Amino acid sequence: HLATSLPLPSERDHLRPRIDLVVFMIDIKSKYSLKNVETSLAHVDARFFLGKVCFLVTGVGRVNACSIETNAVCKLGETYCSPVLFCELELEGVRAATAQRLVRMLAICAGHIPGVSALSFVSLMRKSDDD
């Protein structure tokens, strides 16, 4: 399910499936994109930041067209203890690999991978980023 911003409308709350992973998409070419994400973050329950939120930054293949500093996005990830994935959606191979990575993260967050919790997975990702 996709939403352009948060909070989600409440009129269909009773029909909404459980939310296992929140992916904030940031188009690095649009300052509005980052501002929209920053505004939406206030509407996410704090418990989701324990492994069930990630930031997906698109448009990274065109460095000269960037409107957002990558450091600003990385700082967002650090502030919310959430992974940041960078990708170029216009490249089919990168798009497919990113989709597979997100599906794997979703499977972990939904509890479908025995022995791995969302929190432990994010902890492992952060350790590998620090090395």
Beta strands, then each sheet from edge to edge (+ up, - down):
strand 1: 22-27
strand 2: 53-58
strand 3: 84-87
sheet 1: 1+ 2+ 3+
end
